[in-house]
Amino acid sequence: MVAFGKKLKERQVQEWKGYYINYKLMKKKVRHYSQQIKVGAIDRRHVLKDFSRMLDNQIETIVLFLLEQQGLLASRIAKLGEQHDALLQQPDISKIFELREAYRQVGRDLLKLLFFVEVNAIGLRKILKKFDKRFGYRFTDYYVKTRANHPYSQLQQVFKHVGIGAVVGAVSRNLHELQDRQGSYLSIYDQPALPLQDPVIDSVKAAVDRLTNSTNFLNFLGQHALILQEDMLPEQVDDQRYHFMSLVLNLVNTFLYMVNTYIIVPTADDYSMSLGAAATVCGVVIGAMAVAQVFSSVYFSAWSNRSYFKPLVFSSIVLFVGNTLYALAYDLNSIWVLLIGRLFCGLGSARAVNRRYISDCVPLKIRMQASAAFVSASALGMACGPALAGLLQTHFKIYKLTFNQDTLPGWVMAIAWLLYLIWLWISFREPAREDEVSSVQEGSNSRTAVNDALEKGLNQPLLISAEDKREDEDGDQDIDESEEAPEESRRPATSIRSAYRLLTPSVKVQLLIYFMLKYAMEILLSESSVVTTYYFSWNTSKVAIFLACLGLTVLPVNILVGSYISNMFEDRLILLVSEIVVCIGIVMSFHMFNPYSVIQYVSSGLIMFVSAEVLEGVNLSLLSRVMSSRLSRGTYNGGLLSTEAGTLARVVADATITLAGYLGESRLLNITLLPSLVICVSSIIATCYTYNSLY
């Protein structure tokens, strides 16, 4: 990992050199404190007091310089305002153009100032974590909480960005007025959602948004998708790679695949029985798709390094074949054809391509919206699948082909994928490869390059837990700023093994949590048809309504968590509480007393599913911030690892259902819930242990 001191030195604006955080000095001070405590020459209370004072002085230097620079920008804007007033009296096209360029230059200088704040914020965050790691003390929590909310705290000035907002507003208003409004008397305040913006202002606003440590629903959903972004790298996506209709086709692919996954759940047990198998073989039927997805995720991820169009075409063809085989299994009276059809469906899983397209080909300014749309499409597909199955309650024959509640899901999805393939072939545009884009960009003007350089790195909120991740693994070894960073440390992982080595203990725990919640959800969903038929004699329509209602809770729950709960409580607290509630839902689901009622099953299932959804969102949000930046690109990326963890959980869960079925349907519920309980309790213990050890 490149030493932060070296990166800080490279990224400093030379004339501001004396105002950056002295990271190297503070790092040496931490080492000195450690040595002094070991020999008993100094006590911890003195260390805490001395280090707090040093941090206060460093932050005060930064903030006072920040205010000074904001004042200089304000003075320039005031002088430009005088020129603006003069031009209103005697308009001059050439001078208007010069004035607009002068305002844009103020915006570019503001970007430099934002980058100054961001670099210092990362330095402060890293030195706080280094201190915590050296001394095993939760100094970060103490320092931030006592300083951030104190009325005289300099740290508060960094958080609020009050002066920066005023400068942005002034530059935006004046640039708006200098544009040709063709006789319009409306001001920027009359049109708060004005679509026409200057690129410099867009860049500044994007930088401020990324710098501010705030959580909203859109951001929460985007992190839920686990589309990782590389740390401190300039934006590489431009209009040559982005194509709106291609993005829509990726989202439709996501939606259809989720519909394909869950449309068979209400009828899988009936279909298995009609082919002479036990009802619990539905676990194998449902899980066959997940088994194939374990392998398809890897080759689709690798394929997306070279193309996006070809993997999507291949996916559509394979899914068309798989669904056709699934539907034909009834007339062929073959359980093996049924399973092969589901395996083909799993081999057509292009979710890795969908994620990768958003990560690589969607511009940064709308990437969060695209990520949120990815999650929303998945949630909608999850709800529509069972609902659609509930509508396909009919029976007729055309020639020798049977169309009923068992086969119609296959036929409907086969037609859907065929239509999608035609649309894909007509409308999808293969993005230009990065080398092609870079060759075109060589001719761009130097001012754009400066803007890109200033914007790079403004993608980490202040003082969040995301780190230059490999530093945790490097221990406390200090790398001198003069050392060259090895090229190897910046390369993406080249295998599952190398990707696994990049995972810190906290990331491994969060992947375990992801495995647990996917396992519990799969048990609930996949065995719902068998369990409800055995205990309550539900028909397919009732099972479909129950599953659709569960799926419809996904977006409302994410709105609640993303817009409200995550702003009120720390993510790790929500994580732990959600795990406990999932555990409560599992315990409530056990058949311990007779009779086993519908109220008990539905209420416990709802508690388990909703809390698992909350847990998934918060867990992936944390995971997207603490996973190594080397896992943000390449074949073996963070999205692939999370997909594999979730897919393996589904495979194990579906296998558990089938194996438990041999002991009888009366024991199915309790036997399948027992592993869920064990894994859930283990994840709670691991969470408590890991985060206690970190702090």
N, C-alpha and C positions, 0 to 999 in steps of 0.2 A: 504494500500500500504506500502511495506517495505520502511522505511526511507532511503534516499540515503546515509546519513551519516553512517548508520549501514552497508549498503552494501559496501560502500567505505572501511570501517574498516575491513570487512571480506575479501575483495579481495586484500588488500595491500600486496605487497612483503615486509616482515618485515624489511629487511636490507635497503629498499628504503623508509621507512616510512616518513622520514623528507622531502621528495621531492614531495609528493603528494599535490594537491590543498587542502588548509585548508578550507574545505567546512563548517565545523561547525562554525569556527570563522567568516567567511564571512556572514553566515546566521544570526549570532547574530549581526553583524555590520549593516546589512540591517534593522533588527528590531530596533536597536538603532537609525538609521537615521530616521525611521518612527516616533518614539516617540519624537525625537528632533524637527522635522518639525511641529508636532501637537502642541507643546507648543511654537513654534516660536523661538526656541533657535538657529536655523541654517537655512540657505536658501538653495534652491535647487541647485544653481550653485556651492556652496561649496560641497554639497553632491556628485554631479556629478564628480567634480574634484578629491575629496578624494577617491571615489570608483574606478574611473579610474586608479588612481595611485596604489591602492591596487591590482587591477587585473593585472596591468602591472608587479608588483613585483612578484606576484604569477606565472604568465606565464613565466617570466624570470627565476625563480628558476627551473621550470619544463624543460624549453628548454635547459638551461645550463647543467642540469643533463643528459638530453637526448643526447646532443652532447658528453658529457663525456663518456657515456656508448657506444655510437657509436664508439668513439675512441678506447675504450678497445676492442670492437669486431674487429675493423680494425687491432689492434696490434696482436690479436690472429690469425687472418687470415693471416697476414704477416708471423708469425712464422710457421704456418702450411704450408705456401707456400714454405718456405725453406726446410721443411721436404719432401714436394712434389717433389721439384727439385732433392733432394738427391735420392728419390725412382726411379726417372726416369733413373738415372745412374745405380743404383743397385736395381732392382725390388725385393720385398719381399712380398709374398701374405699376410702374417699375419700383416705386418706393413701397407700395403695398406688398409686392412680391418679396422685397428685401426685409420688410417688417415681419412677414410670415416666417421667413427663414430664420430671423433672429429669435422669434418665439420658439421655433423648433429647436434651436441650439440650446435655449434654456432647458427644454425638455430633455435633451441629450445629456446636459450637465447634471440634471436631476437624476438620470439613470446612473451616472457615475456615483452620485451620492448614495443612491439606494444600494449599489454594489458595495460601497464602503461599509454601510450598515450591516449588510448580509455577511461579509467576510468577518467582521468583528463579532457578530452574533454567533457564527460557527466556532470561532476561536474561544469565546466565552463558554459555549456549550461543551466543547471538548475538554477544556481545562477543568470545568466542574466535574465532569465524569471521571477524568483522570484522578482528581482529588478523592472522589468517592471510592474509586477502585483501590487506591493506595491505602486508605485508612479505614475502609469498611464502614464509612459513616454517611448518613443521608444528608450531606451538606447541601446538595443541590436543592432539595425540597425546602430546607430551612432558608437558604439564601434567596431563592426566587420568591417564596411566599412573603418573607419579611420586607423585601425591597419592592416587589411589583405593585403592591397596594398601598404603600406608604406615600403620603402627600408630598414629601420632600425627596422621594427617590428619583435618582437620575435614570434608573433602569426603566421607570415608568414612561419616560420620554421616548425611549426606543420603541416601547410597545404601542404607543398611541398614534405616532406618526401625524400629529396634529399639523405641524408646519408643512410637512410634505403634501398633505391633502389640500392645504390652501394654495400652494404653488401649482399643483396639478389643476385645481379649479380655475385659477387665474389664466394659466396658459391655454386651457381648453376653451374658456369663454372668449378670449381674444382671437384665437385661431378660428373659432366659429364665426365671429363677427366679420373677420377679414375674408371669409369665403364669399363667393358670389351667390347671394340669396335670391337673386332675381326679383327684387322688390318686396321680399317678405319682411314683415315687421315683427316676426316672432324671435325671441331670444332663446338661448340655450336652456333657460329655466322654464320656458313654455313647452319645451320638447325634451324632457328628461331622458327619454329612450331613443334619442336621435340616432339613426343607424349610421349616418355619415360621420366618421371620425378620422382624425389624423393618425398616421401610423406611429408617430412618436408618442402620442398620448395613449394609444392602445398599448404600446410597449411599457410605458410607465405604469399604467393601471394594472397590467398583468404582473409586473414586478411587485407592486404594492400588495396585490392579492396573494401572491406566493409568499411574501415575506411575513404577512400577518398570520398569527397563530389562531385562526378561527375555523370552526367546523360548521358546515351547513349540509343540507340534505344532498345536494348535488355532489359535493366533495365526498361525502360518506358513501354514496352509491358508487362513485368512481373508484374509490379504494376497495370497495366490496368486490369489484371486478378483478382486483389484483393485477392491474396493468402497470408494471413498474416503470419508473423513469430513471434514467441515469443521473447520478449526482454530478452537479457542477459541469455540465456539458452544454455547449451551445445548441440551439434548436436547429435540427437538420431537415425538417420537413417544410416543403414549400408547395406552391400551387402545382408544380409539375408532378408531384406524387399524390396529392389529394384529389379525390373525385367523389362528389357527394353520393351519386347513385351507387358507386361501388361500396361505399360505407353502408348504405341502406341494404344492399344485397347481403353484406356480412351480417347485419343485424337480423335480417329475415332468416338467414341460415341458422343463426342462434335460436330464434323463436321456433322454427320448424323442428329443429333437433330436440328441443325440450318437449314440444308437443309429442314427437315421435317416442320419446322416452316414457312418458307417463300415460299415453293414450291406451296402452294395453293393460295397465295395472288393474282396473276394475274387472276385467274379463279374463285375465291370465289363468286363474284357477279353473274357470269353466272350460276354457279352451284345452287345458291340460287333461281334464277329466274326459272331454269328448274324444280325445285321442288315446284313451286307455291308461293314462298316467294318474298318479295321485294328485290331489288338489295342491299339496305343498310343493309339487314340482314347479309351481309358478315362480318360486324363488330362483330356480335355475333359468327359467324362461326370461324373467326380468333381468337377472344378473348376467346373462350371456352377453348382453350389450355392453355392460360395464367391463367384463373380462376383455373383450376385443378392444375397448377404448384404452385400456392400459398400454397396449402396443401402438394403437393408431395415433395416440397423442404424441409419441416420440417421432414417428416418421412424418407426421404432418408438421410438427414443429421444425424438423430439419428441412422439409420441402419448402417451407415458407421462407427459408433463407434465399431461395432462388426464384420463387414465383408465388403468387397468391391466386391467380386465375386457375391454373391447372389443378392445384389441390381442391379447390371448390368444385370444379367440374367432376373430378374423380369422386369426391364425396357424394355429390348428387346422384351420380350413376350407381355407386355402390348402395346407397340408401334406397334408390328405386328398386334395385334387384332384391335387396334384403326384405323390403316390405312386401314385394310380390311373392317371394318365397314364403313369408309368414302367412300371407292370405291363402296360398295354394296348399299349405300343409293340411288344411281341413279336408279337402277333397282327395288329397293323396293319402290321408289317414296316416300321417307319419310325424311322430314327435321330433324325429331327427331333422326333417325339413324345417320344422318350426324353429328349432334351436339354431340351425345354420342360418336361417333368415335373420334371427336376432343378432347372431355373430356378425353378419354382413352389415347390419345397421350400426353396430359398434365400431366396425372398421371404417365407417364413413364419418366418424366424429371429427369435425373440423373446428372445434372450439379453440384449439391452439392457434389455428390460422386466423380465426376471428379476433382473438386477443392481440395477436401479433400485428395484424393489419392496423388496428387502432393505435397500437404503440408506435409503429414505424411510419404510418402514412397519414395520420391525422395531425394537423397543426396543433401545437401546444395550447393555443388559446381556446380551442374547442375540444381538446382531448378529454377533459373531465366530463363534458356533456356527452361525448360519445361513449365514454366508459359507463356513465350512468344509464345511457340507453341500452348498453349491452346487458347490464343487470336487470333492467326493466323488461327487456325482451325475454330474458330467461325466466323471470318470475311470471310473466304473462303466459308463456308457453307451458309452464308448470301447472297453471290454473286451467288453461284451455284444454289440455290433453284429456284429463278425466271428464271434464264437462262435455267435450265432444263425444267421448265414449258413451256417456249417458244418453246422448241424442240418437245414437246408432242402434236403437232397439227395434230391429225389423228382421224379416226373414223372407228371402225369395231366391229364385235360381234363374240364371241365364245360361241356356245350354247346359253344360255340365258343371258350371261354376256356382258355388253356394255363396250367398251374401247374407250374413247374419251378424249378430253382435260380436262374434269372435273374429270373423274374417274382415268385416268392414273397416276396422281400424287400419289393417294392412293395405287394403285397396285405396282408402282415402289418402293415406300418407304416400302411397306410390304415385298417385295422380298429382298430389301436391309437389313432390320432388321432381316429377317430370315437367310440370309447368315452371317450377323454379329454375330448372336447368335451361329451359328455353329463354327465360328472362335473363338469366346469368350470361348466356352466350351472346345475347343481343346487346346488353347494357353495361357489362362489367368492363372496366378499363384497367389493364395491367399497369401498375405504377412503374415509373422510371426507376431503374436501379440507382443506388447511391453514387456510384462512380459516374454515371451519366449526368446526374444532377449536379455533382461537384464540378464537372467540366464546363457546364453552362454557367455556373455561378462564378467562375473565375473572372468573368468579365464585368461583374457587378462593381459599383463604385465603392470607394473606401469608406464613405460615411455609413453605408449599410453594414459594412464589416465591423466598424466601430460599435454601432448599435448592438449587433449580435454579440460582440465580445462583452459589452457592458451588461447585457441581459443574462449571460451564462451564469449558472450557479444560483440564481434567485428562485430556487425551487424547494427550499427547506424552511419551514416555519421556525421562528425564534425559539430556542431552548426546548425543542421537542426531543423525544428520545431517539430519533433517527441519528445515527452516527456515521462517520467514515468507518464502516462496519468492521473492516479487517483490523482496525486498531485494537479492538477487544481481544482478538486472537493474538496480536503481537505482544500482549502483556504490557509491561511497563518499560520495555526497552525504548530508549529515546534515540531517534535518528537525527543526526545533525543535518541542518538545513542545506549544507553544501553537498550532501550525498545525492547521487542520481537515483531516481526511482527505477526499479527494474521494469522493463516492458512487460514481463510475464505477469506482474501483479495487476495489470489493467486489462488483461485478456479475459473474455468470457469463459465460463466453464466448458470443458470439452467432453465431459462424460457425467453420468449420474454420480459416480464416485467423487469426482472433483467438485461437483456441485454440492454434494453432501458435506464435504470438508469445509465449505464456506459457511456452513450453518452454525451459528452460535447456539449456546444452550437455550436461550430464550426463544430463538426461532424454532428449534426442535420441539420445544414444549408447545408452541403455537400450532405447529403442524400436527402434533398429537391431539390437540384440542379439535383441530379441523377434522381429523380422522374420526374422533369420538362423535362429534355432532352429525357428521354424514352417516356414520354407522347407525346412530339412534334414529335419524330421520328415515333411513332406508328400511329399517325394521318396521317402523310405524306404517310407512306407505305400502311396502310390498306385501306385508301379511294382512293388510286391512281387509281385503276381500275375504280371505279364508276365516279370519277371526270373527268378523261381523256376521258372516253366514252361519258359523257354528253357534255363536252365542245369541244372536239377535234375529237370525233368518232374514237378513237384508238381501234385497235383490240388487242387480247391477246398477240400477238408477240411483238407489240410495247411497251405495258405495261411491258412485261418481260424484254425487252432490257433496258428500263428506270430504272427498279429496279435493274437489274444486274449491270448496270453502277454505280449506287449509291453504291452498295455493294463493287465494285472493288476499290472505293476511300478509303476504310478503311485503308488498309495497307500502301499505299503511304502517306496518311495524318499522320499516326503514325510514319512513318520513318522521315517525315519532322519535326514533333514536337519533337520526341524523340532524334533525332540526332542534330538538329539545334536550333529550337525555344526555347526549354527548357534550353539550355545552354546559351542563350542570354538574357532571361528575367526571372524574378521571377515567380514561379508557380501561385501565387495569382493574379498577373497582367494578365497572360494568361487566368486564370479562369474568371476574370471579363470581359475582352475583348471578350472572346468566348461567354459568356452569352449575351452581348450586340449584337454581330453579329447574334446569334440565334434569338434574338428579332427582328432585322432588317429583317432577312429572313422570319419570321412569318408575319410581317407587309407587306412585298412585296408580299406575297402569297394571300392577300385578293383580292376578286373580287370587285374593286371599280369603274373601268371604263370599258366600252364596246368598242371593243370586248375584251374578256379575251384571251390573246394570249398564244401560246405554249412557246414562249421565256420567257414570264413572269413566267409561271408556272415552267418550267424546271430550269431557273436561280435561282428563289427564293427557289425552293426545294433543289437545289444543295448547295446554301449558307447555308440553314438551316441544311441540313444533315451533311455537312462537318464540320461546326462550332460545331455542336452537338457532332461529333466524337472527335474533338479536346477537347471539354469540358469534355467529358466522360473520356478520357485518363488522363487529368490533374487532374480532380476531384478525380478519383480513386487512382491516384498516391499520392495525398495529404491525402486521406482517409486512405490509407494503412500505412501512417506514423504517423497519429495522433490518430488512434483508439486504445482503451485500449488493452493492451497485454492480458487481460483476455478474449478478444474476438478473440484471435488467435487459440483457441482450443475449444473442446466441440461441442455439437449439435448446440447451439445458438451462432454461431461465426459470425465474421464480414462479411464473404462471404455470409452467409445466409441472414443477414440483408440487404445487398446491393441487393441480388437477389430478396428478397421480395419487396423492394422498387421499383425496376424496373418492377417486374411482376405486382404489383398493379397498376402502371402507365399504363401498357399495357391494363389491364382489364378496367380501367376507360376510357381510350381512345377509346377502341373498343365499350364499352357501349354508349359512347357519339355519335359515328358514327351512331349506330343503332337508338338511340332516335332522333337524328337530322334528320334522314331519313324520319320520319313521317311528317316533315314540308315541304318535297319536295326536290328533288335533286338540284333544283336551289338555295336553301339556304344552302345546306349541307356544302359547303366549308367554308363560312364565319362563320356559327354557330360553327363548330368544331374548327376553328382557334381561336375563341374568348377566350375559356378557356386556350388555349396554351399561348396566349398573357398575360392573367392575371397572370398565374402561373409563366411565365418567368419574368415579371416585379417584382413580389413578391420575386422571388429568387435573383434578382439583388439588390433589396433594403435590403434583409436579408444579403446578402454577404457584402455589403458596411457597414451596421450597425455592423455586428459581428466583422469584422476585424478592423474596426475603434475602437471599444470598447476594443479589445485585445491589440491594440497598442496605 
